[in-house]
Amino acid sequence: MISAFKVLWKTIKDLFEDMLLLILMNMLTVVCGIPLFAAFGVPIYMALASKSTLIPALIVALILAIPAAIPFGGALFGLYSVCDRVANGFAISWDYYFSNFKQSFWKAWRYLVLANTVELLIMINFLWYPQAFAGQPWVPWVMGAWLAAGFFWLVVQFYVFPFYIEQEVKSFRVALKNAALIAGAHPLFTLLLLVFSVGLIALSTLVIAPLFVLGGLLFWVMPGTEGVINRIAVYRVRLEAEEAKGKNKTHK
């Protein structure tokens, strides 16, 4: 728990130190994400406004999200890359942002399509079972399982991009595995970071709407990045200690 609070303090400190440039980069990333946000928001809003079922709206959102995610993938990866440099104590620049934007444009887009597809399919299943099997006593258990799966998938996304950036071998499959491992191994650490992150996003979206444009994505990207770097540092210290202990035993 103490480690989580240290990460949160470092997150706030790093955000303030490079505030102006990070805000501008966040604004550009939000602009690139408008088509994707609209692809999700418009069908769901129309379904809620007409009081119709959400399942067709989610299917439409899934279809629209595939092309709509194209400009957002590279921009989000650029923002993650910049935040990784900030968290590691390096200077940032627009050149670095756009370099990562272009280098990982299609890879980031493909992963976003996968992540959004999984999340929306989980939501569709969560809504479909109570409609298809209304009144069945086992339905709440199935809904609970899908809700837990959706939450865990969301938690994993918190760490995937930071792990991908930190890895020597660039693989989203490995990043997914590492993200799931760290989320499962450090649940309280992850929960505190998520509460902080989601709380700031909710505040910026629902209470102070313009704040999301200024820093909304940073409230998700920066804590996840800081959390991954912190856990990697702890793991490396532990590994070095075990190696040193092994060498001492060998010498004896």
C-alpha positions in Angstrom: 0.0 0.0 0.0 2.9 2.4 0.8 4.4 1.7 -2.6 1.1 2.7 -4.3 1.0 6.0 -2.4 4.6 6.6 -3.5 3.7 5.9 -7.1 0.7 8.3 -6.8 2.9 11.1 -5.4 5.5 10.6 -8.1 2.7 10.7 -10.7 1.5 14.0 -9.4 5.0 15.4 -9.2 5.9 14.3 -12.8 2.7 15.7 -14.2 3.4 19.1 -12.7 7.0 19.2 -13.8 6.1 18.8 -17.5 2.6 20.1 -17.3 2.4 22.4 -20.3 3.8 20.0 -22.9 1.9 17.1 -21.5 -1.4 19.0 -21.6 -0.8 20.0 -25.2 0.0 16.4 -26.1 -3.0 15.2 -24.2 -5.2 17.7 -26.2 -3.9 16.4 -29.5 -4.5 12.8 -28.5 -8.0 13.6 -27.4 -8.7 15.3 -30.8 -7.4 12.1 -32.5 -9.7 10.1 -30.3 -12.9 12.0 -31.2 -13.9 9.6 -34.0 -13.5 6.6 -31.6 -15.3 8.3 -28.7 -18.2 9.2 -31.1 -18.3 5.6 -32.4 -18.9 4.4 -28.9 -21.0 7.2 -27.5 -23.4 8.0 -30.3 -25.0 4.5 -30.8 -25.2 4.0 -27.0 -26.7 7.5 -26.4 -29.3 6.9 -29.2 -30.3 3.5 -27.7 -30.7 5.0 -24.2 -32.6 8.0 -25.5 -35.1 5.7 -27.4 -35.2 3.3 -24.4 -34.3 0.4 -26.7 -32.0 -2.5 -26.0 -28.3 -1.8 -25.8 -27.1 -4.9 -27.5 -27.7 -3.7 -31.1 -26.1 -0.4 -30.2 -23.0 -2.1 -28.8 -22.7 -4.2 -32.0 -22.9 -1.0 -34.1 -20.3 0.6 -31.8 -18.0 -2.4 -32.3 -18.3 -2.1 -36.1 -17.8 1.7 -36.1 -14.9 1.5 -33.7 -12.6 -0.4 -36.1 -12.0 2.4 -38.6 -12.5 5.1 -35.9 -9.6 3.8 -33.9 -7.1 4.4 -36.7 -6.0 8.0 -35.8 -6.2 7.3 -32.0 -3.9 4.3 -31.9 -0.7 6.1 -32.9 -1.6 9.2 -30.8 -2.3 7.2 -27.7 1.0 5.3 -28.1 2.8 8.6 -28.6 1.3 9.8 -25.3 2.3 6.6 -23.5 5.8 6.8 -24.9 6.2 10.4 -23.7 4.8 9.6 -20.2 7.3 6.7 -20.0 10.2 9.1 -20.6 8.8 11.5 -18.0 8.5 8.7 -15.5 12.1 7.6 -16.2 13.4 11.1 -15.7 14.1 12.0 -19.3 13.3 15.1 -21.3 10.3 15.0 -23.7 9.7 16.7 -27.0 7.2 16.8 -29.9 9.7 15.0 -32.1 9.7 12.1 -29.7 5.9 12.1 -29.6 5.5 12.1 -33.3 8.3 9.6 -33.8 6.5 7.0 -31.7 3.2 8.0 -33.2 4.4 7.0 -36.7 6.5 4.0 -35.7 3.7 2.2 -33.9 0.7 3.6 -35.7 -0.7 0.3 -37.1 0.4 -1.9 -34.3 -1.3 0.3 -31.7 -4.4 0.4 -33.9 -4.6 -3.4 -34.2 -4.2 -3.8 -30.5 -6.9 -1.2 -29.8 -9.3 -3.0 -32.1 -8.6 -6.2 -30.2 -9.0 -4.6 -26.8 -12.2 -2.8 -27.7 -13.7 -5.9 -29.3 -13.1 -8.0 -26.2 -14.5 -5.3 -23.9 -17.6 -4.9 -26.1 -18.2 -8.6 -26.4 -18.0 -9.0 -22.7 -20.6 -6.2 -22.3 -22.9 -7.8 -25.0 -22.8 -11.1 -23.1 -23.4 -9.4 -19.8 -26.6 -7.8 -21.2 -27.7 -10.8 -23.4 -28.0 -13.5 -20.7 -30.8 -11.8 -18.6 -32.8 -11.1 -21.7 -32.4 -14.6 -23.2 -32.9 -16.5 -19.9 -35.1 -14.2 -17.9 -36.1 -15.6 -14.5 -33.4 -18.4 -14.5 -31.8 -18.6 -11.0 -28.3 -19.1 -12.5 -28.3 -15.9 -14.6 -27.0 -13.6 -11.8 -24.0 -15.9 -11.4 -23.2 -15.7 -15.1 -23.7 -12.0 -15.1 -21.3 -11.7 -12.1 -18.7 -13.8 -14.0 -19.0 -11.6 -17.1 -18.8 -8.4 -14.9 -15.7 -9.8 -13.2 -14.1 -10.6 -16.6 -14.9 -7.1 -17.9 -13.3 -5.5 -14.8 -10.2 -7.7 -15.0 -9.8 -6.9 -18.7 -10.0 -3.2 -17.9 -7.4 -3.6 -15.2 -5.1 -5.4 -17.6 -5.4 -2.5 -20.1 -4.1 -0.2 -17.4 -0.7 -1.9 -17.7 -0.4 -3.2 -21.3 1.0 -0.2 -23.2 3.5 0.7 -20.4 4.8 -2.9 -20.4 5.0 -2.9 -24.2 7.1 0.2 -24.1 9.4 -1.1 -21.4 10.0 -4.5 -23.0 13.1 -5.1 -25.1 11.1 -7.4 -27.3 8.1 -5.5 -28.6 5.1 -7.9 -28.3 1.6 -7.1 -27.2 1.1 -10.8 -26.3 4.0 -10.6 -23.8 2.7 -7.3 -22.6 -0.8 -8.7 -22.0 0.8 -11.6 -20.0 2.9 -9.3 -17.9 0.0 -7.0 -17.3 -2.2 -9.8 -16.1 0.6 -11.1 -13.8 1.2 -7.8 -12.2 -2.5 -7.1 -11.7 -3.0 -10.6 -10.1 0.2 -10.4 -8.0 -0.5 -6.9 -6.7 -4.3 -6.4 -6.4 -4.3 -3.7 -3.7 -1.5 -1.8 -5.4 -3.4 -1.9 -8.6 -6.8 -1.1 -7.0 -5.4 2.1 -5.4 -3.9 3.3 -8.6 -7.2 2.5 -10.5 -9.3 4.4 -7.9 -7.1 7.4 -8.2 -7.1 7.2 -12.0 -10.8 6.6 -12.5 -11.7 9.1 -9.9 -9.8 11.9 -11.6 -11.3 10.9 -15.0 -14.8 10.9 -13.6 -14.1 14.3 -11.9 -12.8 15.8 -15.2 -15.6 14.3 -17.3 -18.7 14.8 -15.1 -17.8 17.8 -12.9 -15.2 19.9 -14.8 -15.7 18.8 -18.4 -13.0 20.9 -20.0 -10.5 19.3 -17.7 -10.7 16.0 -19.6 -9.5 17.8 -22.8 -6.6 19.2 -20.8 -5.5 16.1 -18.9 -8.1 13.4 -19.0 -6.1 10.8 -20.8 -3.0 11.6 -18.7 -5.0 10.6 -15.6 -5.1 7.1 -17.1 -1.8 6.9 -18.9 0.6 8.3 -16.2 -0.5 6.2 -13.1 -0.3 3.0 -15.2 3.1 3.9 -16.5 4.4 4.9 -13.1 3.0 1.7 -11.6 4.7 -0.6 -14.2 8.1 1.2 -13.8 7.8 0.9 -10.0 7.0 -2.9 -10.2 9.8 -3.5 -12.6 12.2 -1.7 -10.4 11.1 -3.8 -7.3 11.4 -7.0 -9.4 14.9 -6.1 -10.5 16.0 -5.3 -6.9 14.6 -8.6 -5.7 16.3 -10.5 -8.6 19.6 -8.9 -7.9 19.3 -9.8 -4.2 18.5 -13.4 -5.1 21.5 -13.6 -7.6 23.8 -12.1 -4.9 22.5 -14.6 -2.4 23.1 -17.5 -4.8 26.7 -16.3 -5.5 27.4 -16.2 -1.8 26.2 -19.8 -1.4 28.4 -20.9 -4.3 31.5 -19.3 -2.9 30.9 -21.0 0.5 
